[in-house]
Amino acid sequence: MTNTRNLIESGFNAFDAVSVALNDWSGVEYGSTTLILAQQLENRLYVVQLGDSQMIVIRQGRIIFSSNPQEHMFNVPYQVGSDSDSINDALRYSVEVEPGDTIIMGSDGLFNNVYERHITDIVNQFPISDDSSVLQEIADFLQDYAWNLSQNTEYWSPYAQRKYEYGIIDRESPESRGGKPDDVAVVVGRIQ
């Protein structure tokens, strides 16, 4: 991601930057990952998403955009890395943004454990500010909140809801409840 950021700062668009950065790692055995990254150009975010890391855009207290997980099948996300999917499989889209919009990007550890409406409620409890310390507080709170819910075996999580919708679990069975323990990464930004 450092290489990707450096390439964007030198003039590359988001997709080309991550493509070149990944190519620089070709031949290296290093595992795999999902990814989401956004580049703001004027009043648009240009997004590259591969896998089940996702993004929401909140404007005036409401979600105006929400991405969907990109999966081969339930709980099998697209990924880049050693012997994985290609960056060419990534979703590429743009979202119109306005000053004051809040951008939440996170790994599946966030979105499998916290409903988007709860994310919005949490964001709305913080003051509207471009101050990076406030944005970091929001990210830290969401990360801790998601982690705590991932450990709760009684919680009807978004992950449990999706398992139910896919017919994997019965809503009444004891093993149907619970968060999904996972890594949780959260980035929060505000459009100026």
N, C-alpha and C positions, 0 to 999 in steps of 0.2 A: 504494500500500500504506500510505503514511502516513495518507492520508484514511481508509482502511478501518480502520486501528488506532484512529484518533481516534474514529470512529463506534462501534466496539466498546466502547471505554472509556466512551463516553457512554450505553451501554445497548443498542445494536443487537445482534442476533444476527449471526453471521458472514456468512450469505448476504445478509441485508438490507444489511449494511454494505458489502460489496463491490458489491452492485447499485447502491446510492446513489452510491458512489465512482465507479463506471464511468459512471453517468448524468451525473455532473458533468463528464465529459470528452466527452460527446456533441457532435458537430460539430467535434471537434478531430482532425486527421490525425496519428496517432502510432504506427502499426504495430500489432503484436499480440503476445500472450504466452499461455502456458499459466499455470495458477495452482493452488496448493493452499494452503489455510489452515485452521487448526484453532483452535477456541475451547474451553477447558476450563470446564465448569460442573459442579461437584461431581466425581463419579467418571466423567464421560463427556467425550470429545472430540467436538465437533460439527465435521464436516469439510465443506468445499466444495472440490471438485476439478473442474477443467476442463482436459482434455488429458492429457499424459503426464508431468507432474510427479506424484510419487508419495510415499507414506508407508509406513513400517513401524513397528510397535510391538514392542519387545523387552522381555520379562519374564523375569527369572531366567535370562538367557543364551540365550533362545529366542524366535523370532519368533512372536507370538501373533496378529498381524494384518498383512496386506500388501494394499495397494490395487493395482488394475490400471490400466494406462494406458487412457485414453479416446481412441480414434482413429476417424476416419472409415474409414480403411484403413491398412495397414501404413505407418508413418512419416509419417502425415498426421494429427497430433493436432488435437483441438478447441482453439480459441484464442479469446480475447476481444481486442477492439481495433477499430481502424478496419476496417469492412467484413469482419467475421469472424463467428464463431458468437455466439450469445446466451448471457449468463450463465444464462438459464433452462435451457440445455442441461447445466449443471453437475451432476455427481453430488453428492448430499448424503447423508451417512450419519453414524452415530455409532458410537463405539467405547468400550466400557467400559475404564477404566484404573484402575490401583492405584498407590499410592506406590512409587517405585523404578522404574517403567516408563520406558524410554528411547524417545523419539520421534525418528525420523529422517525428515525431509522433504527432498526434493531434486528438482532438475530432471532431465530425461531424461539429461543429461550424466553424472549419477551412476548411474542405474539401467541405462543402456545399456552401461556399462563395468565395473560392479562387481556381481557376483552377490550376492544378498541374504544368502546364507550367509557370504560373505566380509565383508560389512558387519557382520554379527553377530559374527564372529570378531574383527574390529578393535575393535568397541565393547567386547567382553569383555576385551580386553587393558588397558583403562583402568580406574582405580579407580572404584568406585561412589561417586559424589559429586554433590551438588547444586551444587557450586562452578561458577559460570559460566565460570571460566577452564578447567576440565577439559572442560566441554561444548564450549567454543570450540576446544580442542585436538583433540577428536574430529572436529568439523566441518572444521577445517583439514586434518587428516590425510586424511579421506575425500575432500575436494576435491582435494588434491594427488595422492592415489592414483588417483582416477578420471581426472584429467587425464593422468597418466603412462600409464595403460593405454590411454587414447584415442589416444595417439601410437604405440602398439606395434602394428606391422603383422603380428606373428606370433601375437598373442593371440587365443584363441577366446573372444570377448566375449559377454555376454548379447545384444548387438545382432546379432552373427553367428549366434548360436543361433536367435534369432527369425527372421532371414532364411532360415535353413535350414528351420525349421518351416513357414514360409509357402511353401516351394518356390522361393524366389527364387535361391538359390545351391545348388551342389553342395558337399558337405562337403569333397571332395578338391580342388576347384579352388583355385588359388593366391590368387585374389581373395576367397576366402571368409573368410579370417582378418582380424583387425584390430579394434581398438577403433573407436569412432565419435567423431571430433573434434567437440566441441560445448562450449557454455558449461556450466559446472558450478556449481550453487548448492546448498548444503547448510545445513540448520538442524537443530540437535540440542537437544532439551529433555529434562528429566526431571521426572516427576510427583512432587510433594512430598506 
